[in-house]
């Protein structure tokens, strides 16, 4: 039985057919903030991310790059990890679904369970397969030229023998779980969306492909002529990473079910329908929540190489630093709706809210403290008691990172206003005692701001707390003007 004081959070496993872009960075930073917050509240927290490697599109991308698939995968997943490290992502595990020791046993065990429940059946199938989506599509999903509107390519006509997963029989149960909130889909608009899919009834899904047509993939247990459909094995990563299907399954016992799967709106159907269906069939508990965020655009348009509006998170980190990128994603993108980023907007908010707002406050307050206060104020902080303002905690617990960040910046502006109003740097000449008292209060407020920033901007939080403890202004501006 899972302990209440544990917390398991996941991101989607990303396809390593190209480097990660701003959208992937968003999902991961959002999850990292939630995970860090959970750790600060004293919960035993496990944060999983990784890469989805048994997909046909990866083999094609490797070919196009003139590289061997394994080398290509190592290179791209290496880039993923470098970006995560640059962004200060503190994951506990990075799962690679090509890992035969970590992932395969769980995927095989899942298959065996679905099969034992009588939910796997061989059928002959004819359909349209979009490699971009790694999914069968129907005519109504295509544009007037018969192309996939998301990928601009014609799907392949596939006629073959497949194993099917009898998802249709779970429609009602899944709907019940989502309606009752036992499986919570956040926000409400996404809950409505998945409920309307469920209302139409779910169709059975093709869950395998002939092995000779697939260069990668996990062989179907008991039938080596077939390989598992990539989404069947990909979704299972959330349990295989914890040891499901292996002997060393302590993490699985400790952390499953997931407290929250963080995903983008593009993969809601997989997580809100197929995954719960698989878990019900396998006799496993369902995740508690699915947090579905929107898409990030640039200047109101989808980021695309042709439009030249793609923003590379690695480049942005190089220019402004990870903390600034985390700031932007936390405060200027809603976790529940589509968001937007342009280089102009980034620079503008960087200068206004980091160079001026926060950076300026830190140097003003610490300059006064260094000069006029002889010892740093007595600040107590217990690690397991993340007692900060209720509004902030509620926002964090609702995963409303944007609101939590707004609350921090509201305090930053209030602190600025207080300095303007009380002018302790002048008051010190006429009423030293009062001035010192105000400066001490400002230092304590700065420390609280530093603590609130911990999950959002961990390095900045550390710098602020250290400055307060040393009673010293940081040598360099934390956020130099750009
Ligand atoms: O779908 N804005 O992987 P993927 C915000 N391997 N987020 C975005 C985004 C954008 N413009 N574009 C992508 C897959 N994302 C599967 C997942 S999980 C068992 C398997 C984010 O590499 C968002 O989280 O295509 C989206 O759901 C995910 O990247 C898709 O990543």
Boltz pocket constraint, residues with backbone or C-beta under 6 A from the ligand:
constraints:
  - pocket:
      binder: B
      contacts: [[A, 11], [A, 12], [A, 13], [A, 14], [A, 15], [A, 16], [A, 22], [A, 23], [A, 24], [A, 26], [A, 27], [A, 52], [A, 231], [A, 234], [A, 235], [A, 236], [A, 237], [A, 262], [A, 263], [A, 264], [A, 265], [A, 266], [A, 267], [A, 294], [A, 295], [A, 296], [A, 297]]
      max_distance: 6.0
